[in-house]
C-alpha cells in the first residue's frame, strides 16, 4: 500500500500496479490525479480516508479515468459528496466512510442527487449516509409500512441516492445504514417502549430516517431505524426478536443498547445493519437461525448462546463475541470465509456444532479458555489461539474437535491441551504456545506442522504419554519436552528432526525410520531408543544431551560431543557408527553389537570394548586410546586403525585387514588372535613385536631393521601360518660389523606353510635379503622361520665397480680407430702412402653378462678421432709418423637398475713401419681424461649417485706381416701388446641413508692379442674379416669402499671375431 497525504505527493509519471493507494487528508476535490498519472495501467484500489472527499461535481477527467478501472473505497473519514447526478463510478466500496447527499435543485422539488455505480459493495462496517435537511423534510414520516411487522417497517424506500447494476460482497438487500445530517450529527427520532409479558420495559423502538440497501442501490425512507435493548439476558430474554409473520426476513434496523437480544421463531432471519453495536448477550433459541448480512451483525455482544436446533450463520462475515456456548444440536456456521472471534470462555457441547470452509477462521483470545470434547469434522478452517497481547487455553477431549483440516495457530503463550489419544490431523503453526499431550495418552500427529516454530513453540508430553510423528513436518521445529515416562515416538520417519528436546523425555526411533538430529539439546536428560531396522544420526554437538542411549538399529555419531560426557554408557546391540573427526570416549556396553569407526579424518577412540565387533571404514585414521578386550571380530576394511600404547588390540579378537587398509602398531608391541591380513600392517618403530595366534592372507608388513645393532621388528605366529606375505623392510643405522655372519630373525612360525618375500635391502656395498631358514646353515637354523642376511652385492656396488673396472677395457677399445687407420695405410700401395689428415667416427655396443663385478650391463660407446701423419721413405720400406686427438662417450645400463656414463677426451702420437716384404710394426702412445657419473637404484627404492674424474695413459705395440695371395686377396697375422696406466681417484657417493667414500687405487691394465685378418682389394671396395684371441691382465686398481677392498677387473681370455667392408672415396686421403 502507498499512502499520500496531499495530492501534490502524487506528482510524477504514470500510475501503475495493483495495490492500494490511500489518499489521506487530501481535502475536497475531484482532481486527485493528473493526465500523466492516468496514462498508466493502475488496477488497484483508491482509498479515501481521514477527511479526503471526492466531489462528484468536481470530478476531473484524469481522476475519472483512474477510477474507471479501480474500486473507490470509502474508509473511516473518507467521503463522497453526491452533488452531481451525471457522474458515474465503476465500483464503490463502503468500508466505514460516508456518503454525503446534496439536494438536486434543478429538479424543482427537493430531490436528492443520485450516484450511479457499476458495483456497490461493503468491505467494512460503520458506513453512514449524511443527508441535507431539505431532503429529509421532503420524506413522508408516516409511510404505509410504519404499522407493519418490525421486519417490514425498516425498509421504506422513498428516494434513491445510489443506483447500482449489482451488489457486491458485504451487502444484501435490506442492509441498513445510519442516517445523519449534512454535518454528520445524529437526527432526532421518535421512540416507543418495548415491554415484556409482565409489562416491564426491556428496550425501545426508535423511528426515524433510514437508508436501506436494495437490489438496485440505496434509498432514503422513514421507519424503524433502531431497536434498543436495555435488559440483560440474565434478567429475562432481553429484547425478543422473531421474524415470524413478517414478509421481509431481513432486519435493516440498527440493534443497539446495553442489553441483550433473544432471537427465536423457527425461521431464518438476516441481520443487516452495518452499525449494530449492542453490548449485551445474545441468545438464539426456538429453532431460529440468525444469519449475518454484514460484519459484526451481533454488534459488540458480550456472549453468544446457541440452543439445540438453532444456529448462527456467520455467512463468511466477521464477528467478535465475548463468551460462547453452543448446546448439543446447536450450530455455529462460519461459511467459506467467516472470521469469528471469541474473547472469553467457549463451550462446545455437541458434535458438529461448528462448521466452516477452508478460508474460515475461529479466533480464541483475551486469556479465555474453551473445552471441546466432541468432533467437528465439518470445520476445515483455521483456529487462532491467543494473539500478541493475550493467551488462550483450549482443551480437546476429542482430537477432531477442531476438525481434521486447516491449522491451529498458537500465539501469546496459549495452550492446546490434548486430553485424549488418537490422531490429530490438523496442522499446527505459530511461535508462542504449547501443545500438551495429556498423561497416559497416545497421540499421532499427521498434519504439516512445519509452521510451529520459534523459541516459544513447544510440545509438552505428559507422564506416561506418547507423541507420535511419521515425518519431519509433523513436529515443526518446536521444543519437545516431557517428564519421566513420556515418549516421543518417530515412526517411519525419514529426514531431519528440527526440534530441540528437554527434560526426561524418551525418544524412540522405530518402524524403519531414518532420523537425523542436528540441533543441540543440552537440557535433554531422558532416553533414546533405536529399534532394529531404524537409524539415528547425531549431527550436532549436544544433539543427544545426556540421554541414556540404547541402540538396536543403526546409531551414527556424525559430530563430536553429540552425547555429553555425563550421559550413561551407551547400550549397543545393533550398529554404532562414529563418522566424525576428533575424540570419542563415551562408554559403550556392547552386547553383541558392531562399533564402526567410519572417519575420513583423524579420530581418537577412547572407548574400551569388552564385547562385540569393532570395524574400521572410511579413508581416515582411527587411533585407539584405550585397551580393547572384546572377543568379536576387529575388521579393518578401509583407512587406518592405529594404536597409541602397547597391547591395546584385543588378544581375544580375530583381526582382519582388507586390501588397501592399514593396521598401524604405532611403535608398540601388540598381541592379537587370528590375523587375516590382505592389506598392510605397519610396525612404525624399530624393535617391536606383533604376536598373533595364527596367520592367513596375502598382505604386507612394514618393518624396520637396524643392520648395525641387529635390532628389528618381529612377527611371531604362535600357531599355524598360511598364505603368501610381503615384508616391506626399511634399513636404519649403519652397516653390520661383519656382513658374512649377519643374520636377523624377522618371522617366527609355529607351524604351517606360509611364505614371506621382501625386496632386497641395499646398504653400502652389500645387499641383504629375506630367506627361509635351512637346517644346515647355523645363521638360519629353523626351517619354520624367516631370516634377513647378506646375499649379494648392492646395486651401488655394481655401478661403482663396473664403472671403475670397465675403464681399462674402454681405453684399449679406444685404440681401434688408430689401428684401423694403420690398417688402411698397410693396404695401400707404396706409392699411395704419402701421409695425410684424417677423421674417423666409431661406435660400438658392449653387452656383458653378470660377473664377479656385479650385475650384467649394456654399454654404448661413441667416439670421434682426428689426426694427421707424414710418410718417410726408408731403404727397406717406409715410416709414417702422426698425431691425433679423440673425444668419446660411453653410456651404460646396469641391468635396468641404474646407469653410468664416462665422457673422455684424449690425444696421442703413433708411428707405423712398413717393410717392402709386408712386415709392419705399429706403435701408439695415448693419454685420456674421463668424467664419470653413476646412478644406482636398489630394490628398496634407494638411489645412490656419484661423479668423479680419472686419467689413463698407455702404449700399444703391434707387429705382423701382410701376405698377398693370388689376385687381390691378402692375409695378415699379427700380435699386439698394450698397457694402460690408470691413475687413482677418490670420491663420495650421495645416498639418503648411507654416504660412502670410495677410493680407487692406481693400476695398470695389460692386453695381449693374437689376430688374423684377411681381405681383398677390389678397387674402391675392400671387404675384410678378422678373428683373434685376447688376454686381459690387470694389476692394482683396488677399490676401497665401506671399509672393504674390491678388485674390479675383467681379466681373462676372450675370443674376438668380426667382418666388414671399406669403401675408398679418395686414394689420396
URRASUL-V791824 format. One record per backbone hydrogen bond with DSSP energy under -1.0 kcal/mol. NH is the residue of the N-H (numbers start at 1). CO is the residue of the C=O. E is the energy in kcal/mol with one decimal. If there is no record, write none. Layout:
nh=NH co=CO e=E
nh=NH co=CO e=E
This chain:
nh=2 co=20 e=-2.6
nh=4 co=22 e=-2.9
nh=9 co=6 e=-1.3
nh=10 co=7 e=-1.9
nh=11 co=8 e=-1.5
nh=15 co=37 e=-2.3
nh=21 co=45 e=-3.3
nh=22 co=2 e=-2.8
nh=23 co=47 e=-3.7
nh=24 co=4 e=-2.9
nh=25 co=49 e=-1.4
nh=29 co=53 e=-2.4
nh=38 co=34 e=-2.1
nh=40 co=37 e=-1.4
nh=43 co=17 e=-3.0
nh=45 co=19 e=-2.1
nh=46 co=71 e=-2.6
nh=47 co=21 e=-2.7
nh=48 co=73 e=-2.9
nh=49 co=23 e=-2.0
nh=50 co=76 e=-2.0
nh=51 co=77 e=-1.2
nh=53 co=27 e=-3.0
nh=54 co=79 e=-2.3
nh=55 co=29 e=-1.8
nh=56 co=81 e=-2.2
nh=58 co=55 e=-1.1
nh=59 co=56 e=-1.2
nh=60 co=30 e=-2.7
nh=64 co=60 e=-2.7
nh=65 co=61 e=-2.3
nh=66 co=62 e=-1.9
nh=67 co=63 e=-2.5
nh=68 co=64 e=-1.0
nh=69 co=66 e=-1.0
nh=72 co=91 e=-3.0
nh=73 co=46 e=-3.0
nh=74 co=93 e=-3.0
nh=75 co=48 e=-2.2
nh=78 co=75 e=-2.9
nh=79 co=52 e=-2.2
nh=80 co=98 e=-1.7
nh=81 co=54 e=-2.8
nh=82 co=100 e=-3.4
nh=83 co=81 e=-1.6
nh=89 co=116 e=-2.3
nh=92 co=119 e=-2.7
nh=93 co=72 e=-3.0
nh=94 co=121 e=-3.0
nh=95 co=74 e=-2.3
nh=97 co=74 e=-1.6
nh=98 co=78 e=-2.4
nh=99 co=128 e=-2.2
nh=100 co=80 e=-2.8
nh=101 co=130 e=-3.5
nh=102 co=82 e=-2.0
nh=104 co=111 e=-3.9
nh=105 co=103 e=-1.2
nh=107 co=104 e=-1.3
nh=108 co=105 e=-1.3
nh=111 co=109 e=-2.1
nh=113 co=102 e=-2.3
nh=115 co=161 e=-2.6
nh=116 co=87 e=-1.2
nh=117 co=163 e=-2.6
nh=118 co=89 e=-1.8
nh=119 co=90 e=-1.0
nh=120 co=166 e=-2.1
nh=121 co=92 e=-2.4
nh=122 co=169 e=-2.8
nh=124 co=94 e=-1.4
nh=126 co=274 e=-1.2
nh=128 co=97 e=-1.8
nh=129 co=178 e=-2.7
nh=130 co=99 e=-3.3
nh=131 co=180 e=-2.8
nh=132 co=101 e=-1.3
nh=136 co=132 e=-1.8
nh=137 co=133 e=-2.3
nh=139 co=136 e=-1.4
nh=146 co=143 e=-1.5
nh=148 co=145 e=-1.9
nh=152 co=149 e=-1.8
nh=153 co=149 e=-1.6
nh=158 co=220 e=-2.7
nh=159 co=220 e=-1.9
nh=161 co=218 e=-3.1
nh=162 co=218 e=-1.7
nh=163 co=115 e=-3.0
nh=164 co=216 e=-2.9
nh=165 co=117 e=-1.2
nh=166 co=118 e=-1.0
nh=168 co=120 e=-4.0
nh=171 co=168 e=-1.3
nh=174 co=213 e=-3.7
nh=175 co=172 e=-2.0
nh=177 co=211 e=-2.7
nh=180 co=129 e=-2.9
nh=181 co=185 e=-2.3
nh=184 co=181 e=-2.4
nh=190 co=207 e=-1.8
nh=192 co=205 e=-2.0
nh=194 co=203 e=-2.7
nh=196 co=200 e=-2.7
nh=199 co=196 e=-2.2
nh=202 co=194 e=-3.5
nh=203 co=194 e=-1.5
nh=204 co=228 e=-2.1
nh=205 co=192 e=-3.4
nh=206 co=226 e=-3.0
nh=207 co=190 e=-4.0
nh=208 co=223 e=-2.8
nh=210 co=221 e=-2.8
nh=212 co=219 e=-2.6
nh=213 co=175 e=-3.0
nh=214 co=217 e=-3.3
nh=218 co=162 e=-2.1
nh=219 co=212 e=-2.4
nh=220 co=159 e=-3.8
nh=221 co=210 e=-2.0
nh=223 co=208 e=-2.3
nh=224 co=153 e=-2.9
nh=225 co=206 e=-2.3
nh=226 co=206 e=-1.6
nh=227 co=254 e=-3.6
nh=228 co=204 e=-3.1
nh=229 co=256 e=-2.2
nh=230 co=202 e=-3.1
nh=235 co=232 e=-1.4
nh=236 co=233 e=-1.4
nh=239 co=260 e=-2.1
nh=241 co=262 e=-3.6
nh=246 co=243 e=-2.2
nh=251 co=270 e=-3.5
nh=254 co=225 e=-2.4
nh=256 co=227 e=-2.6
nh=259 co=229 e=-2.9
nh=260 co=231 e=-2.7
nh=261 co=281 e=-1.9
nh=262 co=239 e=-2.6
nh=263 co=283 e=-3.3
nh=264 co=241 e=-2.3
nh=269 co=289 e=-2.7
nh=270 co=249 e=-2.5
nh=271 co=291 e=-2.7
nh=272 co=251 e=-2.8
nh=274 co=176 e=-2.6
nh=276 co=273 e=-1.1
nh=277 co=255 e=-2.3
nh=278 co=255 e=-1.1
nh=279 co=257 e=-2.1
nh=280 co=259 e=-2.0
nh=282 co=303 e=-2.8
nh=283 co=261 e=-2.3
nh=284 co=305 e=-2.7
nh=285 co=263 e=-2.8
nh=288 co=285 e=-1.3
nh=289 co=267 e=-2.6
nh=290 co=311 e=-2.5
nh=291 co=269 e=-3.4
nh=292 co=313 e=-2.9
nh=293 co=271 e=-2.9
nh=296 co=318 e=-3.8
nh=299 co=296 e=-2.1
nh=300 co=278 e=-2.4
nh=301 co=298 e=-1.4
nh=302 co=280 e=-1.1
nh=304 co=323 e=-2.3
nh=305 co=282 e=-2.6
nh=306 co=325 e=-2.6
nh=307 co=284 e=-2.7
nh=309 co=329 e=-1.3
nh=310 co=307 e=-2.3
nh=311 co=288 e=-2.2
nh=312 co=331 e=-2.4
nh=313 co=290 e=-3.2
nh=314 co=333 e=-3.4
nh=316 co=334 e=-1.6
nh=317 co=314 e=-1.5
nh=319 co=339 e=-2.4
nh=321 co=341 e=-2.9
nh=323 co=302 e=-2.3
nh=324 co=345 e=-2.7
nh=325 co=304 e=-2.4
nh=326 co=347 e=-2.7
nh=327 co=306 e=-2.9
nh=330 co=327 e=-2.7
nh=331 co=310 e=-1.0
nh=332 co=353 e=-2.9
nh=333 co=312 e=-2.5
nh=334 co=355 e=-2.3
nh=339 co=317 e=-2.6
nh=340 co=361 e=-3.1
nh=341 co=319 e=-2.7
nh=342 co=363 e=-3.7
nh=343 co=321 e=-2.0
nh=344 co=322 e=-1.3
nh=346 co=369 e=-2.4
nh=347 co=324 e=-2.0
nh=348 co=371 e=-1.6
nh=349 co=326 e=-2.5
nh=352 co=375 e=-3.6
nh=355 co=332 e=-2.2
nh=356 co=378 e=-1.6
nh=357 co=335 e=-2.9
nh=360 co=357 e=-1.8
nh=361 co=338 e=-3.1
nh=362 co=382 e=-2.7
nh=363 co=340 e=-3.8
nh=364 co=384 e=-3.5
nh=365 co=342 e=-2.8
nh=367 co=391 e=-1.9
nh=370 co=393 e=-2.3
nh=371 co=346 e=-1.3
nh=372 co=395 e=-3.1
nh=376 co=400 e=-3.0
nh=379 co=376 e=-2.0
nh=380 co=356 e=-2.5
nh=382 co=360 e=-2.6
nh=383 co=407 e=-3.1
nh=384 co=362 e=-2.9
nh=385 co=409 e=-3.8
nh=386 co=364 e=-3.7
nh=387 co=390 e=-2.6
nh=393 co=368 e=-2.0
nh=394 co=415 e=-3.0
nh=395 co=370 e=-2.9
nh=396 co=417 e=-3.4
nh=397 co=372 e=-3.2
nh=398 co=372 e=-1.0
nh=401 co=398 e=-2.4
nh=403 co=400 e=-2.0
nh=408 co=427 e=-2.8
nh=409 co=383 e=-4.0
nh=410 co=429 e=-2.3
nh=411 co=385 e=-2.4
nh=413 co=432 e=-2.2
nh=414 co=432 e=-1.2
nh=415 co=392 e=-2.3
nh=416 co=434 e=-2.9
nh=417 co=394 e=-3.2
nh=418 co=436 e=-3.4
nh=419 co=396 e=-2.5
nh=419 co=417 e=-1.1
nh=422 co=442 e=-2.8
nh=424 co=444 e=-3.1
nh=427 co=406 e=-2.6
nh=429 co=408 e=-2.5
nh=430 co=451 e=-1.6
nh=432 co=410 e=-1.5
nh=433 co=456 e=-1.3
nh=434 co=414 e=-2.7
nh=435 co=458 e=-2.8
nh=436 co=416 e=-2.7
nh=437 co=460 e=-2.8
nh=438 co=418 e=-2.7
nh=440 co=463 e=-1.9
nh=441 co=438 e=-1.7
nh=443 co=466 e=-2.9
nh=444 co=422 e=-2.8
nh=445 co=468 e=-2.8
nh=446 co=424 e=-2.0
nh=449 co=447 e=-1.1
nh=449 co=473 e=-2.1
nh=452 co=449 e=-2.2
nh=453 co=430 e=-1.5
nh=453 co=451 e=-1.3
nh=457 co=454 e=-1.3
nh=458 co=433 e=-1.9
nh=459 co=479 e=-3.8
nh=460 co=435 e=-3.0
nh=461 co=481 e=-2.5
nh=462 co=437 e=-2.4
nh=465 co=462 e=-2.0
nh=466 co=441 e=-3.0
nh=467 co=487 e=-2.9
nh=468 co=443 e=-3.6
nh=469 co=489 e=-2.5
nh=474 co=471 e=-1.2
nh=475 co=472 e=-1.2
nh=477 co=452 e=-1.9
nh=478 co=475 e=-1.3
nh=479 co=457 e=-2.4
nh=480 co=500 e=-2.9
nh=481 co=459 e=-3.1
nh=483 co=461 e=-1.1
nh=486 co=483 e=-2.3
nh=487 co=465 e=-2.4
nh=488 co=506 e=-3.2
nh=489 co=467 e=-2.9
nh=490 co=508 e=-3.3
nh=491 co=469 e=-2.7
nh=492 co=510 e=-1.3
nh=495 co=514 e=-2.6
nh=497 co=516 e=-3.0
nh=502 co=480 e=-2.1
nh=503 co=523 e=-1.9
nh=504 co=482 e=-1.7
nh=506 co=486 e=-2.0
nh=507 co=527 e=-3.5
nh=508 co=488 e=-3.1
nh=509 co=529 e=-3.2
nh=510 co=490 e=-2.8
nh=514 co=493 e=-3.4
nh=515 co=535 e=-2.6
nh=516 co=495 e=-1.8
nh=517 co=537 e=-3.3
nh=521 co=542 e=-3.3
nh=524 co=521 e=-2.1
nh=525 co=503 e=-2.5
nh=527 co=505 e=-1.8
nh=528 co=548 e=-2.7
nh=529 co=507 e=-3.0
nh=530 co=550 e=-2.3
nh=531 co=509 e=-3.0
nh=534 co=531 e=-2.0
nh=535 co=513 e=-2.5
nh=536 co=554 e=-2.7
nh=537 co=515 e=-2.9
nh=538 co=556 e=-3.3
nh=539 co=517 e=-3.3
nh=542 co=561 e=-2.9
nh=543 co=540 e=-1.8
nh=544 co=562 e=-2.9
nh=546 co=524 e=-3.0
nh=547 co=544 e=-2.3
nh=548 co=526 e=-2.1
nh=550 co=528 e=-2.9
nh=551 co=571 e=-3.6
nh=552 co=530 e=-3.1
nh=554 co=534 e=-2.1
nh=555 co=575 e=-2.9
nh=556 co=536 e=-3.1
nh=557 co=577 e=-3.6
nh=558 co=538 e=-2.3
nh=562 co=559 e=-1.2
nh=564 co=545 e=-3.1
nh=567 co=564 e=-1.8
nh=570 co=587 e=-2.8
nh=571 co=549 e=-2.8
nh=572 co=589 e=-2.2
nh=573 co=551 e=-3.2
nh=575 co=553 e=-3.3
nh=576 co=594 e=-3.6
nh=577 co=555 e=-3.6
nh=578 co=596 e=-3.2
nh=579 co=557 e=-2.3
nh=580 co=557 e=-1.1
nh=582 co=602 e=-2.9
nh=584 co=604 e=-2.8
nh=589 co=570 e=-3.7
nh=590 co=588 e=-1.2
nh=591 co=572 e=-2.6
nh=594 co=574 e=-3.2
nh=595 co=613 e=-3.0
nh=596 co=576 e=-3.5
nh=597 co=615 e=-3.6
nh=598 co=578 e=-1.8
nh=598 co=596 e=-1.0
nh=603 co=621 e=-2.9
nh=604 co=582 e=-3.0
nh=605 co=623 e=-3.1
nh=606 co=584 e=-3.7
nh=613 co=593 e=-2.3
nh=614 co=633 e=-2.7
nh=615 co=595 e=-3.1
nh=616 co=635 e=-2.9
nh=617 co=597 e=-2.2
nh=620 co=599 e=-2.4
nh=621 co=601 e=-2.5
nh=622 co=640 e=-2.9
nh=623 co=603 e=-3.5
nh=624 co=642 e=-3.2
nh=625 co=605 e=-3.3
nh=628 co=648 e=-2.8
nh=629 co=609 e=-2.5
nh=634 co=654 e=-3.3
nh=635 co=614 e=-2.8
nh=636 co=656 e=-3.4
nh=637 co=616 e=-2.7
nh=638 co=616 e=-1.4
nh=640 co=620 e=-2.3
nh=641 co=662 e=-2.5
nh=642 co=622 e=-3.1
nh=643 co=664 e=-1.0
nh=647 co=669 e=-2.5
nh=653 co=650 e=-1.1
nh=655 co=674 e=-3.1
nh=656 co=634 e=-2.9
nh=657 co=676 e=-3.0
nh=658 co=636 e=-3.0
nh=661 co=658 e=-2.3
nh=662 co=639 e=-2.5
nh=663 co=680 e=-2.8
nh=664 co=641 e=-2.8
nh=665 co=682 e=-3.3
nh=667 co=683 e=-1.2
nh=668 co=665 e=-1.4
nh=670 co=689 e=-1.9
nh=672 co=691 e=-2.3
nh=673 co=653 e=-2.0
nh=675 co=694 e=-2.5
nh=676 co=655 e=-3.2
nh=677 co=696 e=-2.2
nh=678 co=657 e=-3.5
nh=680 co=661 e=-1.9
nh=681 co=700 e=-2.4
nh=682 co=663 e=-2.7
nh=683 co=702 e=-2.6
nh=685 co=683 e=-2.1
nh=690 co=714 e=-2.4
nh=691 co=670 e=-2.6
nh=692 co=716 e=-2.8
nh=693 co=673 e=-1.6
nh=695 co=720 e=-2.3
nh=696 co=675 e=-2.2
nh=699 co=677 e=-1.8
nh=700 co=679 e=-2.7
nh=701 co=726 e=-2.1
nh=702 co=681 e=-2.6
nh=703 co=728 e=-2.5
nh=705 co=730 e=-2.3
nh=706 co=711 e=-3.2
nh=710 co=706 e=-1.5
nh=713 co=704 e=-1.8
nh=714 co=688 e=-2.6
nh=715 co=746 e=-2.7
nh=716 co=690 e=-2.9
nh=717 co=748 e=-3.4
nh=718 co=692 e=-2.4
nh=721 co=751 e=-2.0
nh=722 co=695 e=-2.2
nh=725 co=755 e=-3.0
nh=726 co=699 e=-2.3
nh=727 co=757 e=-3.2
nh=728 co=701 e=-3.5
nh=730 co=703 e=-2.1
nh=732 co=705 e=-2.9
nh=742 co=739 e=-1.1
nh=744 co=788 e=-1.9
nh=746 co=786 e=-2.3
nh=747 co=786 e=-1.6
nh=748 co=715 e=-2.6
nh=750 co=717 e=-1.2
nh=751 co=719 e=-1.8
nh=754 co=721 e=-1.4
nh=755 co=723 e=-2.4
nh=757 co=725 e=-2.2
nh=761 co=768 e=-3.3
nh=763 co=766 e=-2.8
nh=766 co=763 e=-1.9
nh=767 co=792 e=-2.9
nh=768 co=761 e=-3.0
nh=769 co=789 e=-2.8
nh=771 co=787 e=-2.7
nh=773 co=785 e=-2.6
nh=774 co=780 e=-2.5
nh=777 co=774 e=-1.5
nh=786 co=747 e=-2.3
nh=787 co=771 e=-3.1
nh=788 co=744 e=-2.6
nh=789 co=769 e=-2.3
nh=791 co=767 e=-2.6
nh=792 co=767 e=-1.8
nh=794 co=765 e=-1.8
nh=798 co=794 e=-2.2
nh=799 co=795 e=-2.3
nh=800 co=796 e=-2.7
nh=801 co=797 e=-3.0
nh=802 co=798 e=-2.6
nh=803 co=799 e=-2.1
nh=804 co=800 e=-1.8
nh=805 co=801 e=-3.4
nh=806 co=802 e=-2.6
nh=810 co=806 e=-2.9
nh=811 co=807 e=-2.2
nh=812 co=808 e=-2.2
nh=813 co=809 e=-2.6
nh=814 co=810 e=-1.8
nh=815 co=812 e=-1.3
nh=816 co=813 e=-1.9
nh=819 co=815 e=-2.3
nh=820 co=816 e=-2.5
nh=821 co=817 e=-1.8
nh=822 co=818 e=-2.6
nh=823 co=819 e=-2.1
nh=824 co=820 e=-2.1
nh=825 co=821 e=-1.9
nh=826 co=822 e=-2.2
nh=827 co=823 e=-1.8
nh=832 co=829 e=-1.9
nh=838 co=867 e=-3.2
nh=840 co=865 e=-3.5
nh=842 co=863 e=-2.7
nh=844 co=861 e=-2.0
nh=846 co=859 e=-3.4
nh=848 co=857 e=-2.7
nh=851 co=854 e=-2.5
nh=854 co=851 e=-1.5
nh=857 co=848 e=-2.1
nh=858 co=893 e=-2.0
nh=859 co=846 e=-3.2
nh=860 co=891 e=-2.5
nh=861 co=844 e=-2.8
nh=862 co=889 e=-2.4
nh=863 co=842 e=-2.5
nh=864 co=887 e=-2.7
nh=865 co=840 e=-3.2
nh=866 co=885 e=-2.4
nh=867 co=838 e=-3.0
nh=868 co=883 e=-2.0
nh=869 co=836 e=-2.2
nh=870 co=881 e=-2.3
nh=871 co=834 e=-1.8
nh=872 co=879 e=-3.3
nh=874 co=877 e=-3.4
nh=878 co=914 e=-2.4
nh=879 co=872 e=-3.2
nh=880 co=912 e=-2.6
nh=881 co=870 e=-2.2
nh=882 co=910 e=-2.7
nh=883 co=868 e=-2.0
nh=884 co=908 e=-2.3
nh=885 co=866 e=-2.5
nh=886 co=906 e=-2.8
nh=887 co=864 e=-2.2
nh=888 co=904 e=-2.1
nh=889 co=862 e=-2.5
nh=890 co=902 e=-2.5
nh=891 co=860 e=-2.6
nh=892 co=900 e=-3.2
nh=893 co=858 e=-2.7
nh=894 co=898 e=-2.3
nh=895 co=893 e=-1.8
nh=897 co=894 e=-2.2
nh=899 co=935 e=-2.3
nh=900 co=892 e=-1.5
nh=901 co=933 e=-2.8
nh=902 co=890 e=-2.2
nh=903 co=931 e=-2.2
nh=904 co=888 e=-2.9
nh=905 co=929 e=-1.7
nh=906 co=886 e=-2.9
nh=907 co=927 e=-2.1
nh=908 co=884 e=-2.0
nh=909 co=925 e=-2.0
nh=910 co=882 e=-2.6
nh=911 co=923 e=-2.3
nh=912 co=880 e=-2.4
nh=913 co=921 e=-2.8
nh=914 co=878 e=-2.7
nh=915 co=919 e=-3.7
nh=916 co=876 e=-2.7
nh=918 co=915 e=-2.2
nh=920 co=960 e=-2.7
nh=921 co=913 e=-1.6
nh=922 co=958 e=-3.5
nh=923 co=911 e=-2.9
nh=924 co=956 e=-2.7
nh=925 co=909 e=-2.6
nh=926 co=954 e=-2.5
nh=927 co=907 e=-2.4
nh=928 co=952 e=-3.6
nh=929 co=905 e=-2.5
nh=930 co=950 e=-3.5
nh=931 co=903 e=-2.7
nh=932 co=948 e=-3.4
nh=933 co=901 e=-2.5
nh=934 co=946 e=-2.6
nh=935 co=899 e=-3.0
nh=936 co=944 e=-2.6
nh=937 co=897 e=-4.0
nh=938 co=942 e=-2.5
nh=941 co=938 e=-1.6
nh=944 co=936 e=-2.6
nh=945 co=990 e=-2.2
nh=946 co=934 e=-1.9
nh=948 co=932 e=-2.3
nh=950 co=930 e=-2.4
nh=952 co=928 e=-2.2
nh=953 co=981 e=-1.8
nh=954 co=926 e=-2.8
nh=955 co=979 e=-1.8
nh=956 co=924 e=-2.4
nh=957 co=977 e=-2.9
nh=958 co=922 e=-2.6
nh=959 co=975 e=-2.4
nh=960 co=920 e=-2.0
nh=961 co=973 e=-1.9
nh=962 co=918 e=-2.6
nh=963 co=971 e=-4.0
nh=965 co=969 e=-2.5
nh=970 co=1015 e=-2.4
nh=971 co=963 e=-3.4
nh=972 co=1013 e=-3.2
nh=974 co=1011 e=-2.5
nh=975 co=959 e=-2.5
nh=976 co=1009 e=-2.6
nh=977 co=957 e=-2.8
nh=978 co=1007 e=-2.5
nh=979 co=955 e=-2.6
nh=980 co=1005 e=-2.1
nh=981 co=953 e=-4.1
nh=982 co=1003 e=-3.3
nh=983 co=951 e=-2.2
nh=985 co=1000 e=-1.5
nh=987 co=998 e=-2.6
nh=989 co=996 e=-2.9
nh=990 co=945 e=-3.2
nh=998 co=987 e=-3.5
nh=999 co=1040 e=-2.5
nh=1000 co=985 e=-4.0
nh=1001 co=1038 e=-3.1
nh=1003 co=982 e=-2.2
nh=1004 co=1035 e=-3.3
nh=1005 co=980 e=-2.9
nh=1006 co=1033 e=-4.0
nh=1007 co=978 e=-2.8
nh=1008 co=1031 e=-2.7
nh=1009 co=976 e=-2.3
nh=1010 co=1029 e=-2.2
nh=1011 co=974 e=-2.3
nh=1012 co=1027 e=-2.7
nh=1013 co=972 e=-2.2
nh=1014 co=1025 e=-2.4
nh=1015 co=970 e=-2.1
nh=1016 co=1023 e=-1.9
nh=1017 co=968 e=-1.9
nh=1018 co=1021 e=-2.3
nh=1021 co=1018 e=-1.3
nh=1022 co=1062 e=-2.9
nh=1024 co=1060 e=-3.2
nh=1025 co=1014 e=-2.5
nh=1026 co=1058 e=-3.0
nh=1027 co=1012 e=-1.6
nh=1028 co=1056 e=-3.2
nh=1029 co=1010 e=-2.4
nh=1030 co=1054 e=-3.5
nh=1031 co=1008 e=-3.1
nh=1032 co=1052 e=-2.6
nh=1033 co=1006 e=-2.8
nh=1035 co=1004 e=-3.5
nh=1037 co=1002 e=-2.0
nh=1039 co=1046 e=-3.3
nh=1040 co=999 e=-3.3
nh=1041 co=1044 e=-2.5
nh=1044 co=1041 e=-1.8
nh=1046 co=1039 e=-2.5
nh=1049 co=1047 e=-1.4
nh=1052 co=1032 e=-2.0
nh=1054 co=1030 e=-2.7
nh=1056 co=1028 e=-3.3
nh=1058 co=1026 e=-2.6
nh=1060 co=1024 e=-2.8
nh=1062 co=1022 e=-1.7
nh=1064 co=1020 e=-2.8
nh=1069 co=1066 e=-1.8
